[in-house]
Amino acid sequence: MPLKVRQSGANVAINAIHVMESGVLVPIQHGWVMQGGVLAKFYTSEIVVTLDNAVDVVASALFSPGDWGSGKDKRIVIPEGVVIGATALDSAFRASSGWVGRLIVENYGEIQGVGGSAGTAGAGGEGGNAFRADQEGTELRNFGAIRAGGGGAGQGGEGGGGYYTDREPASGWSFKYDNSGSEYFWRVDYDTDEDDDRDHYLVSYVYWNRNRNNPNYSFSPHPGPTTPPSSYTAGGWTYLRGPLVDGSTSQDRYRIARQRTLNSNGGNGGVGGRGEGFGQSRTLGSAGANGGQNAGAGGDGGNGGLFGQDGGDGAPGENGNRTNGTAGSSGGLAGIALMNSANIDLSESGPVQGRTT
């Protein structure tokens, strides 16, 4: 406790009491008086450090090696309005080990961990830790606030794949028979008997943007049935025989179309938001991208956590008609507000936000 003397009508705190030993002034560590037959301490040598805004504070670095290892009480004061922040996940304030006497941290301001990283390609990052104590008996008087970083949010899931039919023309049929060199039709040739009647079909020809003397495909099953086929697949397309246009005993010409099945990709998942932390607000996740035709949209990214809260999980991607969407990635855990809490003697009722280990 501080000791004061009366000077010019005012009480003035003194930093130390000395006694003369062998002609040398030597500071005393503790002063005692007898009260009611019992020794009561009236003075304890104490070193006080008052902090300004800072990051990554390590308590031992605030004192000389001699003072840190001495029996003097060591008190660190974080005034109101002062913020102790962090640039890494480990801790904003580390009450390191190796001290002798008492180590007292009085917090009237804020101790803030970093926010968790956003899930841009998977899970969100964990939030940063706020206060860490490495030695048993560390006294923490929390009149202010101790806030661990919020967890980063997870990315949204990928949308499921789709498929669709690509048809030419999109509806109806094509027919062009004009000797232009760019003709569209389906031709069927038939075998005839001695009475010039149809016996069975011989050959089918597919013309798609070709000269009538140079078909794309011809096919002839043997023995041929009386009725020609209604479709033929080649070159990645299925050609469809449409309505009859004209013909004779030995030959018919039909309208034609073609179609194929194409795959489409699902949309990408949205990016997760970052967690709230020292010097940064939390951000919300972005929307998932739309998928292709009949494919699912990507899931939305989760929202970053506020101080001391876990980050949100990414939403799952929507299903397509070919495959299902994937699950969203998980959000990161909130940071640790009080790390190694068994080493901490906590008093006062300021808010403590985050996990405790």
BELCORRA-V126222 format. One record per residue. RES is the residue in one small letter. PHI is phi in whole degrees, -180 to 180 (NA if undefined). Layout:
res->RES phi->PHI
res->RES phi->PHI
//
This chain:
res->m phi->NA
res->p phi->-72
res->l phi->-111
res->k phi->-123
res->v phi->-126
res->r phi->-89
res->q phi->-133
res->s phi->53
res->g phi->81
res->a phi->-128
res->n phi->-83
res->v phi->-121
res->a phi->-72
res->i phi->-110
res->n phi->-84
res->a phi->-161
res->i phi->-115
res->h phi->-119
res->v phi->-125
res->m phi->-89
res->e phi->-129
res->s phi->54
res->g phi->81
res->v phi->-124
res->l phi->-75
res->v phi->-123
res->p phi->-68
res->i phi->-96
res->q phi->-89
res->h phi->-142
res->g phi->-120
res->w phi->-128
res->v phi->-133
res->m phi->-91
res->q phi->-127
res->g phi->58
res->g phi->80
res->v phi->-125
res->l phi->-72
res->a phi->-123
res->k phi->-77
res->f phi->-113
res->y phi->-152
res->t phi->-134
res->s phi->-63
res->e phi->-142
res->i phi->-113
res->v phi->-114
res->v phi->-119
res->t phi->-108
res->l phi->-96
res->d phi->-107
res->n phi->-52
res->a phi->-160
res->v phi->-130
res->d phi->52
res->v phi->-77
res->v phi->-118
res->a phi->-59
res->s phi->-62
res->a phi->-75
res->l phi->-87
res->f phi->-128
res->s phi->-71
res->p phi->-56
res->g phi->-66
res->d phi->-68
res->w phi->-62
res->g phi->-94
res->s phi->-89
res->g phi->-82
res->k phi->-67
res->d phi->-68
res->k phi->-122
res->r phi->-121
res->i phi->-113
res->v phi->-112
res->i phi->-108
res->p phi->-70
res->e phi->-60
res->g phi->90
res->v phi->-90
res->v phi->-119
res->i phi->-101
res->g phi->-114
res->a phi->-139
res->t phi->-113
res->a phi->-140
res->l phi->-71
res->d phi->-59
res->s phi->-171
res->a phi->-84
res->f phi->-129
res->r phi->-116
res->a phi->-84
res->s phi->-72
res->s phi->-95
res->g phi->100
res->w phi->-80
res->v phi->-125
res->g phi->93
res->r phi->-131
res->l phi->-119
res->i phi->-120
res->v phi->-114
res->e phi->-106
res->n phi->-108
res->y phi->-107
res->g phi->-107
res->e phi->-132
res->i phi->-119
res->q phi->-128
res->g phi->-82
res->v phi->-77
res->g phi->-79
res->g phi->-70
res->s phi->-73
res->a phi->-71
res->g phi->-81
res->t phi->-90
res->a phi->-148
res->g phi->148
res->a phi->-72
res->g phi->-78
res->g phi->-84
res->e phi->-70
res->g phi->-74
res->g phi->-82
res->n phi->-86
res->a phi->-102
res->f phi->-119
res->r phi->-128
res->a phi->-120
res->d phi->-97
res->q phi->-136
res->e phi->-62
res->g phi->95
res->t phi->-64
res->e phi->-96
res->l phi->-121
res->r phi->-105
res->n phi->-103
res->f phi->-90
res->g phi->-101
res->a phi->-144
res->i phi->-121
res->r phi->-130
res->a phi->-78
res->g phi->-66
res->g phi->-73
res->g phi->-72
res->g phi->-75
res->a phi->-93
res->g phi->-83
res->q phi->-74
res->g phi->-70
res->g phi->-74
res->e phi->-80
res->g phi->-71
res->g phi->-71
res->g phi->-75
res->g phi->-126
res->y phi->-144
res->y phi->-156
res->t phi->-96
res->d phi->-99
res->r phi->-118
res->e phi->-127
res->p phi->-68
res->a phi->-59
res->s phi->-146
res->g phi->75
res->w phi->-140
res->s phi->-109
res->f phi->-156
res->k phi->-146
res->y phi->-139
res->d phi->-139
res->n phi->60
res->s phi->-87
res->g phi->88
res->s phi->-135
res->e phi->-115
res->y phi->-133
res->f phi->-171
res->w phi->-117
res->r phi->-116
res->v phi->-126
res->d phi->-103
res->y phi->-120
res->d phi->-87
res->t phi->-119
res->d phi->-91
res->e phi->-66
res->d phi->-94
res->d phi->65
res->d phi->-100
res->r phi->-66
res->d phi->-102
res->h phi->-158
res->y phi->-82
res->l phi->-99
res->v phi->-142
res->s phi->-110
res->y phi->-126
res->v phi->-110
res->y phi->-119
res->w phi->-135
res->n phi->59
res->r phi->-134
res->n phi->-71
res->r phi->-62
res->n phi->-92
res->n phi->-142
res->p phi->-67
res->n phi->-67
res->y phi->-143
res->s phi->-139
res->f phi->-150
res->s phi->-150
res->p phi->-69
res->h phi->-128
res->p phi->-71
res->g phi->-76
res->p phi->-75
res->t phi->-69
res->t phi->-100
res->p phi->-71
res->p phi->-69
res->s phi->-95
res->s phi->-153
res->y phi->-152
res->t phi->-111
res->a phi->-164
res->g phi->62
res->g phi->84
res->w phi->-122
res->t phi->-109
res->y phi->-92
res->l phi->-112
res->r phi->-85
res->g phi->-100
res->p phi->-66
res->l phi->-67
res->v phi->-104
res->d phi->-159
res->g phi->179
res->s phi->-143
res->t phi->-61
res->s phi->-103
res->q phi->-156
res->d phi->-126
res->r phi->-124
res->y phi->-123
res->r phi->-69
res->i phi->-143
res->a phi->-148
res->r phi->-143
res->q phi->-151
res->r phi->-149
res->t phi->-104
res->l phi->-117
res->n phi->-95
res->s phi->-127
res->n phi->-94
res->g phi->-72
res->g phi->-75
res->n phi->-72
res->g phi->-72
res->g phi->-70
res->v phi->-77
res->g phi->-74
res->g phi->-86
res->r phi->-85
res->g phi->-83
res->e phi->-72
res->g phi->-166
res->f phi->-55
res->g phi->74
res->q phi->-148
res->s phi->-86
res->r phi->-75
res->t phi->-122
res->l phi->-90
res->g phi->-70
res->s phi->-92
res->a phi->-72
res->g phi->-71
res->a phi->-80
res->n phi->-67
res->g phi->-88
res->g phi->-72
res->q phi->-60
res->n phi->65
res->a phi->-101
res->g phi->-84
res->a phi->-76
res->g phi->-69
res->g phi->-74
res->d phi->-71
res->g phi->-69
res->g phi->-73
res->n phi->-92
res->g phi->-63
res->g phi->-80
res->l phi->-70
res->f phi->-47
res->g phi->75
res->q phi->-116
res->d phi->-69
res->g phi->-75
res->g phi->-76
res->d phi->-77
res->g phi->-70
res->a phi->-76
res->p phi->-69
res->g phi->-74
res->e phi->-74
res->n phi->-76
res->g phi->-100
res->n phi->-85
res->r phi->-112
res->t phi->-137
res->n phi->-86
res->g phi->-70
res->t phi->-96
res->a phi->-69
res->g phi->-73
res->s phi->-82
res->s phi->-78
res->g phi->-80
res->g phi->-79
res->l phi->-69
res->a phi->-64
res->g phi->-70
res->i phi->-95
res->a phi->-76
res->l phi->-123
res->m phi->-97
res->n phi->64
res->s phi->-63
res->a phi->-64
res->n phi->-90
res->i phi->-112
res->d phi->-98
res->l phi->-93
res->s phi->-139
res->e phi->72
res->s phi->-122
res->g phi->-64
res->p phi->-64
res->v phi->-125
res->q phi->-114
res->g phi->132
res->r phi->-77
res->t phi->-128
res->t phi->-126
//
